[in-house]
Amino acid sequence: MSGKLKVALALGHFDGVHKGHAKVIKECVKLARESGLTSVALTFDGDLKGYLSHSKYSLVDTGLERETKLKALGIDTVCHLKVDDSTLSMSKEQFLQSLVERFDIKVFVCGVDFKFGKNALGTVDYLKEFALKIGATVCVVEPENHLGEKISTTTIKTLLSNGEIEGANALLGLPYKLGGKVVDGRRIGRKMGFPTANIIVDKEKTPLKKGVYFGLIELDKTYRAIINYGARPSFNLYDTVMEVHIIDFNGDLYGKEITVSFIKYLRDTKKFNNKEELSIQLEKDLEIAKGIKL
């Protein structure tokens, strides 16, 4: 008698857990509950496509964010695989066999275009053949579309890089989030009446278009926020930072980890001639942010 966990296994990368991914996960959870199985989601720690194409890592969700989202959808356990040569050099047979050695798989759940194994030679058809040999079944979930187009992580990354945050959020089903530790800044905003929390952002996260955004932040309650993401040309500072002005909040956040939900792109970053011009623009930003309907 096998001591391995009897599971329904959702297969995918699941970077940027979007509505299409949610459809796969929900089906896995449903099938697991109907059959008294444990639902497990397989995911990769790291940027799978970036690693394979030797390009810069760019993650919509960090590993922790991904796991949090998957569990919020009802998944019982998240199985992490490392994105490295060892994992990606496995043949399609070796890849599936490694999963069988770990779990007693009763049901595989995946999307129609799921590929696996070295050179992505493993297909859904091969998965069905393999499942038949071990007495398992395969549930293939049809893609989720938005405005007639298949939802994909690549599309979401493009929207984010273009500042189309509302479009990206529509595909994700949740607001895009950036978080990090609040560090001590130059305190210029405080002197101008616009104190900001300066946040060090995870460099592996998908970068947004540089500019000013409206967002929300959860502290003791939900606060509206104005976010400057990118450079600060008015002060001749061109490194990418995230400065967050939390509207109607008074408190010390230095050293704390906070997360900001991006809701709307407000404007491009501008270079102002002096602090007075900048202050006038910040007042306009504040008025807009307070008037946005949620």
Buried (B, 14 or more C-beta within 10 A) or exposed (E): EEEEBBBBBBBBBBBBBBBBBBBBBBBBBBBBBEEEBBBBBBBBBBBBBBBEEEEEBBBBBBBEBBBEBBBEBBBBBBBBBEBEEEBBEBBBEEBBBEBBEBBBBBBBBBBEEBBBBBEEEBBBEBBBEBBEEEEBBBBBBEBBEBEEEBBBBEBBBBBBBEBBBEBBBBBBBEBBBBBBBBEEBEEBBEEBEBBBBBBEBEEBBBBBBBBBBBBBBEEEEEBBBBBBBBBBEBEEEEEEBBBBBBBEBEEEBEEEEBBBBBBBBBEEBEEBEEBEEBBEBBEEBBEBBEEEEE
